[in-house]
């Protein structure tokens, strides 16, 4: 749990020193969008191939500790926390009685996010077995993977268009 909290704090402190409109911010936005496009295309490719037949048999049971460890190295998780803290700190910092910005606000939001994140991972661990049983049906798995790929591709295109024309 301390590691998840650490990820939140690191992202929060970076948010306080980061300008999204800077050159680095723009590069990160475009690189993230390209990554999402590649992931979406990959999911579409997998969803239309015969690889989905063996998906359920090749997924090992990992457990809560592995799930938490995977969130530490998951770059998507870092970007979600970074985005959350960017929005929360700037939104509430300026309102009277809102969350203070800076380090105090970062620790407050990191505490709330970590608590809900660990709770969510626990729920997902318990629900994961049921989801794995459902995905064992190759037809269902193929449809879900294909749909998720298309949605990810559409989302990344919309993000690029909004950022570019926005």
FENCOR-V145620 format. One record per pair of residues at least 4 apart in sequence whose C-alpha atoms are under 8 Angstrom apart, sorted by the first residue. I is the first residue (numbers start at 1). J is the second residue. Records with the same first field share a line. If there is no record, write none. Layout:
I=J / J
This chain:
1=5 / 68 / 114 / 118
2=6
3=7 / 72
4=8 / 68 / 71 / 72 / 114
5=9 / 110 / 111 / 114
6=10
7=11 / 72 / 78
8=12 / 78 / 81 / 82 / 106 / 110 / 113 / 114
9=13 / 106 / 107 / 110
10=14
11=15 / 78 / 81 / 82 / 85
12=16 / 81 / 82 / 85 / 86 / 103 / 106 / 107 / 110
13=17 / 102 / 103 / 106
14=18 / 82
15=19 / 82 / 85 / 86
16=86 / 102
18=25
19=25
20=24 / 25 / 26
21=25 / 26
22=26
23=27
24=28
25=29
26=30
27=31
28=32
29=33
30=34 / 160
31=35
32=36
33=37 / 156 / 157 / 159 / 160
34=38 / 156
35=39
36=40 / 152 / 153 / 156
37=41 / 152 / 153 / 156 / 157
38=42
39=43 / 149 / 152 / 153
40=44 / 148 / 149 / 150 / 151 / 152 / 153
41=45 / 149 / 150 / 153
42=46 / 149
43=47 / 145 / 146 / 148 / 149
44=48 / 145 / 146 / 147 / 148 / 149 / 150
45=49 / 146
46=50 / 51 / 52 / 142 / 145 / 146
47=51 / 52 / 141 / 142 / 143 / 144 / 145 / 146 / 149
48=142 / 146
51=55
52=138 / 141 / 142
53=136 / 137 / 138
54=58 / 138
55=59 / 135 / 136 / 138 / 141
56=132 / 133 / 135 / 136
57=136
62=66 / 67
63=67 / 125
64=68 / 121 / 122 / 125
65=69
66=70
67=71 / 121 / 125
68=72 / 118 / 121
69=73
70=74
71=77
72=77 / 78
74=78
75=79
76=80
77=81
78=82
79=83
80=84
81=85
82=86
83=87
84=88
85=89 / 106 / 109
86=90
87=91
88=92 / 93 / 109
89=93 / 99 / 100 / 101 / 102 / 105 / 106
90=94 / 101
91=95
92=98 / 99 / 100 / 101
93=98 / 99 / 100 / 101
94=98
99=105 / 108
100=104 / 105
101=105 / 106
102=106
103=107
104=108
105=109
106=110
107=111
108=112
109=113
110=114
111=115
112=116
113=117
114=118
115=119
116=120
117=121
118=122
119=123
120=124
121=125
122=126
123=127
124=128
125=129
127=131
128=132
129=133
130=134
131=135
132=136
133=137
134=140 / 141
135=140 / 141
136=140 / 141
137=141
138=142
139=143
140=144
141=145
142=146
143=147
144=148
145=149
146=150
147=151
148=152
149=153
150=154
151=155
152=156
153=157
154=158
155=159
156=160
157=161
158=162
159=163
160=164
161=165 / 166
162=166
